[in-house]
Amino acid sequence: MPNALAQETSPYLRQHADNPVDWLPWGEAAIERARREDKPLLVSIGYAACHWCHVMERESFNDPQIAALMNENFVCVKVDREERPDVDAFCMEACQAMTGHGGWPLNVFMTPELVPFFAGTYFPPQPRDGMPSWRQVLEAVAATWRERRQEIRSAQSRIAEQLAGAARLAAAPELPPATLLDEAIERLRVRFDRRHGGFGGAPKFPPSCVLAFLLARGERVMSELTLERMALGGLYDQVGGGFHRYAVDAQWAVPHFEKMLYDNALLARVYLRAWQTLREPLFREVACETLDWALREMRGPEGGFYSSLDADSEGEEGRFYTWTLAEFEAALGDHAAEAARWFGVTSQGNFEGGRNVLSAATRERPPAFGEWRARLRAVRERRPRPATDDKRICSWNALMVSALAESGAVLERDDYLEAARAAVQFLLGPMRPQGRLKRTWKDGDARIDAFLPDYAHLLEALLALYEATFEPRWYRAAHQLADELARRFHDPQRGGFFETAVDTPSELPVRRKEIEDHPLPSGNAAAATALLRLHALSGEDRWRELADSTLRLLGPLAGRHPEAFGQLLLALDFRHGRVREVALVADDGTLARVVRARYRPHVVLAGGDPDDVPLLAGREAREGRPTAYVCEGFICREPTTDPEALASTLDA
């Protein structure tokens, strides 16, 4: 008989509905039961595309004897980390503090008062490689609770205070200096892998936020090599487009195969900006292929985007994406020998079972590349597909809107702009029932009050869509959302923003602030970025003051740990940069094309009806021709109708 998870909308939770474990969803009912029975909570956290989450379910959660042990001694709670980033972050910090590492599946044992006292990640069904079995862990924790529960409870207040994390930090009196930005780049240079790109060794995750910061600062060596090697390696899906979540090696050759919406939104935007900066054709192709993949495989009928594709199919990791030499030759026929050399396909393979993860030999694609890819894709589409987590997440959709809007404007792709509009209308409509933004949506059901990243990324998306289309409705929506963000999340005492809204009830014992990119831009950094851009468009100092409180709070940390604070460094670079506010009047697209021809990280762009956006107020066309006003701090130069003069002014 299914457990309580059968009533949930999360595909990850539903995957566990038939386990013999008496799972409950996170919430007051589970907590009340733990208090009533004086049992610890066993909080198990994962997500639908997580390979090792599936493994632990098959090995342990489906075992009737292990399930009986769990049910007897604990109140068992399943959490989708994508639905509840607050619970996940709280538990992950506890796990890292206790063990020195983290990951998913994440298993945390809490007192009924919600204070963690033991944590770990994956445990095997039998002891191996120095790891205890899951049964041994359960028995040891149950015995500890029976024999030492008062001792555990006596430490609760101290542990809860430690888990408040960044909420205990206080903002510095002054903004971090601009010199911090160069110091951060030097620290990144020390960690940079000069052979393969990226930072550090295996495993390697795409450093999207750091790359965006480096491009904004004009750094080319680290950013170009990293972008090239990721695009040529197995991290990138050479057949279907889009990126896998991370590489298990230092060479970007073999990925962990799940595909996440947020990775692809962030990377598409970075590759677009790299193309604007470097004019490398491969980078434009990768940006477009990534967005085309998202429109083809990740878009729901209402305009929102699904969350992820699983790593596994047919019971094997990577089965959908990899090839034996025989499969490859059957698909390509006479082209197989040449294509195998270029894609690196061999009889031995570079993955499990003699299978091959495809990579690319060079930046320049062969003339027959399009035909090769079409044939391979046609064969691949007949394979059983990886499972799709089709819940829509507000912040991840907002990241995709930003990528589509910016790319649509720069590349003049109306299909991208239309997709961005449709997704925003979905976020501001079905995902905002009764006027309150929600975190997730599935099958017509919007659930869970939105968190800081949902508001912050949506605010940035609305501004990106306004700057791409000059439709004032998006600017007005951004202004309204910024008011909500400030009212619900800002910390006026210590600066920055809390993860949860002040008017959203929370079961957790502390109200926390998430500050690092992991790998999504942190909500605090995204809020600072968007608010600074809103200030530049509106001239309202309150938005810059709110952003400054975050920069003063987190700037020193960002300088010391740049790999974890790329988005905040990007915001600080904008704050210290020479920001140009460009107002276009009566433009037919000619002047906007000049502004977008290069990546200009310190430019905000306004156009359309002068009555709607403050930056446009009082601006008139000269002699009835498209006219550009280039301003700094709302003080404008003499307007120009000459595209070359506009480009020269922006480049000065």
N, C-alpha and C positions, 0 to 999 in steps of 0.2 A: 504494500500500500504506500503511495507517495507520501512524503513528509511535507512540512509546511512550505517548503520552497516551491512547490507546484503552483502556488498562488502568485509568485513573483513574476515580474516582467523581464528581469535580467537573464539573458541566455546562459550566462555562467552559473547562476543560482539554479536555473532549471536543469542544468546538466547533473545536478546533485539531488534532484527531487526523488529519484528512485533508489538512492543509497539506503542501506539499513540503518545508517546513522539518523538519529532524530534531530536533524538540522532545523534550526530556527533562523529567520533573517535577523539582522541587527536591528535592535529597537527595544522599546520599553518592556514588551512582553517577555523577551528573553532575560533582560536584566532583573525584572521583578521575580521571575522564576528562580534565578540564581540566588537572590536575596532570601526568598521564601524557603528554599531548600538548603541554604548555606553551602552551595557548591560553587567551585570555580567555573568561570566561563572559559571554554576553549574556543577561541576566535580564530578561524581558519580563513585566510584571505588569498585570493587569486584573481584570475581574469580568464575570459573565454579562450584567448589565443595562446595561453601559457602551456607549453609542452610538459613541463615537470608537474604542473598542477594536474594534468590528465594522468600522468604516470602514478602520482600518489593516490589519486582516486581509484584507479584500477587495482593497485596493489593493496591498499589499506582501507579506504572508505567503503569499498564494496565487499570487504571481508566481514561476514556476519559475526565472527568471534571478536574481532577488533572493534566493530561497531558496538557490540554489547558492552565492551569495556568502556568505551567512550560514553555511551548513554548512561551507564551506571554511576560514573564518577564525575561527570561534567555536564554543564548546560552547553550544548554544542551550537555554535553560531557560524554561519557561512556569510562572507562578505565579498562582494564584487568590488575590487579596489577602484574600478573606473566609476562606479556609482558613488562610492563613499571615500573620496580622497582624504577626508578628515580622519576617519577611522584608520585608514591605511597608514597615513603619515604618523599618527600617534603610535601605532603598533610597530611600525618600522623603526622609529627612533628608539623604542624600548628594546627591540631586537638588536639593533646595532650597539646600543650601550651595553647590553648583556653579553653579546657574543663577538662583537667587532666586525660583523658582516650582516648582510641582509639579502633579500631576494624573495621570489615567489615560487612555490606556495609559502606563505608566511603563517606560522602557527604560534599563537600567543595565548598563554594562560593568565587570566586575570582574576583578582578577587571579585566578589559580588559588588564591591565599591568601584570597580573598573580600574584598578591599579595592577599593571602587569607584574608578574613575579617569575615567569620563566618564558623563554621564547626560542624559536629556531625556525628553520626553513624546511627543506625536504628531509624526510627521514625514510629509510628503506623498510621493507617488511621484515627483513632479517639483518642482523648486524653485519656491516661490511665497511671496509676502508676506514676503520676507526670510528665509524658512526654507529650509535646505538640504533636499534630497531624502533619503529613507532610504538610497538607494544611496550618495550622497555621504558620509553619516555613516559607513556601514559601511566604505567604502574608506579614509576618513581615520583611523578608529580602528584598522583593521588595519595601516595604514602606521605609525602611531604606535607600535603594539605591536612591530612588526618592528624599528623603528629606535631606540626609546627605552625598551625594557622595563626596563633596569636603572635608569634614572632614575625610572621609575614605581615600581618596587619599593623604591627607596631611601626613598620617602616613605610607605611602608605603615604603619609604626608610628605616625607622627604622625596620619595620617588615621584610623586605627582608634581611637586615643584620643579624637579629636574626635567620632567617631560613637558614643561611649559615652553621649553626651547627659546626661540627668538623673541617670544612675547616678553621676556625679561630684559631684552636689550633696550637701550634708550638712545635717541637720536643725538648726534653730535651737534654742537652749536653752529658749525659752519659746514658748507658744502665741501666735499672732498675736492682737492685741487685737480686741475687738468693734468698735472704731471703724473697722477695716479694711473692714467690711461696708458701712457708709455711704459710705466713700470709693469703694468699688467701684461703688456705685449712681450716684454723681456722675460717675464716668468713663463709665459706660454712657449716662448722660444726654447727655453731650457727643456721642456717636456716634449717638444715637437719631434716626431719620427721623421727624420730627413730622407729615409728611403721610401716609406710607404704612405706618408702623410698621417694626419691625426696625431693624437697625443697619448704617450705611454704605449703599453703593449697590449696583448690580448687579454680579454676580449675588447673589441673596439666598437663603441657606439658612435653614430654620426654626430659630430659636435656642432649642430646647426646654429645654436645661439652664439657660440664662439666665432664661427665663420662669419656670421652676420656682422659681429663687432669688428672683426679684422677687415672685412671689406669696407665698412664705414670709415675706418681709420686709414684706408688706402694701402694696407699691407697686402702684398700679392704672393710672396713665395709660399708661406704656410697655407694660405687659403687655396691657391691654385693647385698645388700638388695634392692636397687633401681631396678637393673636389674631383680632380682627374682620376685619382686612384679609386675613390668610391664608385665613380661612374663606370670605370672599366672592370671592376671586380665583380665577384658573385653577390656582393651586397645589393647591387642593382639588378633587377630582373631584366636581362638582356632581351627576352622574348616579349614580355607583356608590359614592360615599363613599371615604374614604381620601385620603392626600396623596401627591403626586408629590415627587421628591427635592429640587428647588430651583427657583426662578424665575430666568429669564435676564434679567429686568428688575427695576427697583426697585419696581414697583407690584404684584408678586405675580401678574401677569396671565397670562404665558406661561411654562409650566414646562418643565423638562427632564423627560420623561414617565415615566422608570422609577419604580416604586413599591418602596420598601424596607420590609421588615418592621420594622426598628428605628425608622425615622422615625415610623411609624404607632403603634407601641407608646408611644413617648415622647410624641407629640402627643396621643394619646387621654387619657393620664394628666394632661397639663397642662390640656387642655380640661375634664376632669372637675373638677379643682381650681379652675379659673376659675369654673365654674358654681357650685360650693359657695361660693365667695367673693363672686361678683357677681350670682348668680341670673339671668344672661342666658340665656334659653331656647336661643338659637342654639348656645351653647357645649355645653350638654347634648346637643343633637341631633347636633352634630359628633362629640362623643366616642362616642356610641352608633353612629352611622353608620360611623365608622372601625373600631370593634371588630366590628360586624356584617359589614363588608366582609372583615375578616381571617378571621372564622369561615366566611364563604361562599366565599372565593376562595383563601385561603392555608393552609388547614388540611389536613394529611395524615390518612389513615385511622387512623394509630396515635396521633393526638392532637398531634403536633408541627406546627410551622408552617414553611412554605417561606420561602426567603430573599428573593426579589424577583420582580417582573414587569418584563420588558424595556420599553425605551422605544419600540422599533420593532415594526411589524407590516406585512405586505405590502411590505416593503422600504423603508418610510417611517417617519420619527420621528413619533410622535403620531397615526398614522392611526386607531388604534382609538378614540381619545378625542375627536377633532375632527369638526366638521360643516361641510359647505357649507350655504348657505341652502336649497338645493333638498332636501337630505337632511333637514334640520330640518323643513321644511314638510311633507314626505311623512310624517314620523313623527308629527306633531302635528295635522295637518289643520286643523280650525276653530280650534284653540287656538294655532296657530303665530304669529299676529301679536302677541298679548299675551305669549306666552312668549318670543318673539324680543326684544322690548323688555326683558324682565326679565333674560334671560340674555346680552344684549348681542350677539346674532347679527345680522350684516349681510351684504349681498351681497359686499362687499369682503373680509370676514374680518379676523382679527387674527393669522393664522398663515400659513405657507407654502401656496401654491396656492389662495388665497382661502378657506381653511378657518378655522373659528372654534373657539377655546378658550372654553368656557362659563365665565362668571362670574355672580355674583349681584348684583342691584341694591341690595338692602337687607337688614338683619338679619331683618326680618319677612317670612316666606315667604307668597306668595299662597295663597288657599284651594285653588286648583287645582294647587299645586306637586306634591303627591303623585302626581296623575294624570299630569302632564307627565313627571315623572321615571320613572314606571313604563313609559310608552310609549317614552321614549328608551332606557331600559335594555333593553327587549324588542328594539328594533331593533339596538342595539349588540351584544347577545349573539349575533346572527347573523353578525357580522363575524369574520374570522380574528383570533384572540386573540394578544396578545403572548406570547412564550415565557416560561415559568416556570422560574426556577432553584429546583429542588425539593430541594436539599440543606437539611438542618436544621442550624442553627448554635446551639450551646448558649447563648451570651450573648444572642443576639437573641430566642430563644425565652423566655429568662428575663425579658427586658424585657416581652414580651407577657404573660407570666404575671402580672407585677406590675400591669400595666394592667388585665387582666381581673379579678384578685382585688380590687383597690381599687374598681374600677367596680362589680363584682358586689355588694360589700358596701354601698356607698353607695347605689346605685340599686335594690338588692334584686332583682338579676337572677340567678336561679339558673343560667341557661344560661351566663353568664359564669364563674360559680364552677366549674361542672362542666368547662368548657373549660380553666380554669386548673389544676384537679386533674389532668385527663388529660395536659396538657402536662408538668406536673412529674413525674408517674409515668413518662412517656416519658424525661425527662431523667435521672431517677434509676435507670431500668431499662436500656433498650436503649442509651442513650448513656453508660452507666457499666459497660461489660463488665469482668468481673474486679475490680469495685470501683474502677476508675480512670476518672474523668470524661474524656470526649473532647470535642473541639471540634466535629466535624462528623459527620453521619450521612446516608447515602443508600442506599436499596435494601438495608436490613438490615446495612449495613457502617458501623460507627463507627470513625473514624480520627482521628489526630493528638491527642496529649495536650492537654488543655484549657489555656488561658492564663489569666492573671490576670483579665481581664474575664469569662471564663466562670464562674469561681468567685465573683467579687464580685457579678455580677448575679444569679446563681442564689441566693446567700446572701440578697440583698435580696428576691428573689421568694419564697423559703421563708418569710421573716418576714412579708411582705405577705399570703401565703396563710394563715399562722397567724392573723394579726390579723383577717382577713376571715372565717374559718370557726371559729376556736377549736379546731381539731383538733390535738391535741398532737403528732401524728406529724410535722407540718411544723416545729414548734419543735425537736423532737429532731434532725431531719435538718439543720436550720440550725446547731445547736450542733456537730454532727459535721463539717459542711462548714467551719465557721469554724476548727476545729482543723486541718483539712487546709490551708486557705488560709494560716494563720499558719506552719505547718511548712514549706510548700513555697515560699512566695513572699516572706516578710518579710525585710527587710535589717536585721539587728540593729546593724550598725555605723553606717550613715548614715541609717536611717529609711526609711519607705515600703516599697513592694513592687516586686519585679522583675516583668517581663512574663512570663517563662518560669519554670517550676518548677525547683528546685534538682536534682531527680532526673529531669529530662527532658533527654536529650542534645540539644545544639544545634550546628549547623554554623557559626553566625555567630561572628565573632572577639570579640564583646563581649556581655555580658549587660546588657540595657538596661532602663530604666524609662520607660514611657509616662505622660505626666503631663497632657496636654491633652485636652479633649473635642473630638472631630473626626468627626462630631457626636455619636457615642455618648459617654455619660459615661465618662471615663477609668477604667481599672481601679483606679487608686489612689484616686480620689475615690469611686467606687462602694463600694470596700472600706471606706473610712472611714465613709461613710454607714451602711452595713449594720452595721458593728461597733459604732457608737454606739447604734444601735437595739437590738442584741443586749445591749449593756451595760445599757440601760434596762429590758429585760425580765428579765435574769438577775441583775443586781447584781454581776456579776463584773468587777472592775476591769481585768483583763488585756485585755479587749476595748477598753475606752476607751484604755488605754495604747497599744495598737497603732494605733488611729485617730489618737491624738494625734501619734504619730511622723510620720504622713503630713501632718497639718495643720501641724506645725512645719517639715516639709521644703518644702511647696509653698505654704503660706499667703502668704508675701510675694509670690511670683509671681502668685498669684490676685488679690491686691489691685491689682497694676499692670496685669494683662491680664484683666479680668473676662470678656470675651467668650469666652475660651478656657478658663475655669475655673469655669463656672457650677455644676457639680456639687460641686466642692470648696467653693465659697462656700456652697452649700446645707448641706453637712456642717458647716462652721464656724458657720453660723447655728444649727444644731441644738445644737452643742457649747456655744455661749454662751447659748442660749435657756433659758427657764424650763421645763424638761422636766417634764411631768406623766405619771406612770405611773398608768394607770387600770385597776383590777382589778374585773371584773364577776363576781358570784357569783349563780347560779340565775337568770340573766337570760333572759327570754322574747323578747328582741329589743328591748324598749322602751328600755332604757338605752343599748344599743349604737346605736340609731337617734339618740338625742340626741347622742352623741359624734360621729357621722358626719354630722350635719346640716350642719356647717360644715367647711371645710378647717382643720384644727388641726395645723400642721406640727410642733408641739413636744409632741405626745401620742403615747404608745404604749399599746396596748390589749391586755389579756389577759382571757381568759374560759375557761370549761370546767372540767375537773377540777383542783382545787387541788393535787393531788399531782404534777402534771406540769411546771408552770412556776413558778419561784421567786417571781415577783411575786404569785402566787395563794396562796402558802403561808400557812396559818393564817387565811385569810379565810373568814368564815362569813356566811350569809344572815341578815338581821335579820327575825325574826318570819315566817320562811319566805317572804319576799318578795324579788324581785330587788333586789340591793344593789350599790352602787358604792363602791369605795374609791379616792379620789384621793390620790396620793402624790407626793412629791418626794424623790428620793434614798432611796426605800424607807421614808420616814417619812410615815405616812398621816394624813389628817384623819379626823374622825369619819365613819363610813360613812353613806351616805344611800340611802333608797329612793324619794326624790322626784325625778322627772325634771327638774322646774324648778330644784330646788336644785342638781342635778348640772350643768345648763347654766350656772347662775349662777357656780358654782365654777370651771368651766373658762374662763369668759369674764372672770374677775376678773384 
